[in-house]
């Protein structure tokens, strides 16, 4: 089953698209594993996600830590840290 991925801010700019649907391998079960998997999909993903510790993840519009499960997610968003002002 395909999972919808949504990218924001400079993550979107570096990957070159705002969203996509992909079939994740069964071995990708956490937010951190997703980031590491996406980095293998090409140079643009590697560049966008090279500093994985700063990438924020939301599953079904709720923020999650990198160790949390993404199993059953309908939508996963990846974005850089928010800056305020």
N, C-alpha and C positions, 0 to 999 in steps of 0.2 A: 504494500500500500504506500502510495506516495505521501510525503510530508511536505507541507508548504513552508518554505523558508523565506523570511522577509529581512532585507538588509537596510540599514539606516545610515545617514551621514557619510563619513568618509569610508566606512565599510562598503556601502553601496557604490560609491564613486570608484573605489579601487577594484571591486569585482566587476563593475560595469553593468549591473542590473539591480533592480529594486526587489525582485522576488523571483522565485522559481519553485518548482515541485520536483523532488527527487525521491527515489527509492533508497532508503538508507540500508546499509548492510546490517545484519542481525547483531554484529559485534558492537555497534554504536548504540549505547544505552544511556549515556549521560551527556550533559551539556559539554563537558570538557572533551569527551570522546568525539562528539560532533565537530567541534572546532578542529581537532587534530585530523579527523577524516577529511573535512573540507579543504584543509591545507594541501592535501594530496591531489586535489582536482585541477591544479594548474597554477601557473605563475601569478595570475591575478588574485587567486584565493590565498596563496602563500604570502603575498605582499599585504593583503588586507588583514590577515589574521596572524601575522608574524609575532606579534606581542600578545599572545592569547590570554595572558593574565589580566589585561585591561579590557578585554571584550566582555560586554554584558550580554546576558541571555534572558529572554522571556519565553516561557512556554505557555501557550494559550493566554497570552497577555498578562502573565504573572512572572515577576522576576524570580530567577532561580540561581543558585550557586552552581559552579561548574561540576560538582560531584553529584548533583541531583539528577534523577531519572528523567528522560525525555520520552519514555515508552508511552505510546498511545497519544502523543501530542498531535493536534490538528494543525497547529501553527507554531513555528519557532522563529523568534526575531533575534537578530544579532546586531549590536550597535556599540559604538565607543562610549567611554564614560561621559556622563553629562557634565556640562560646565554651566554654572549659573551666573547671573549678573543682573 
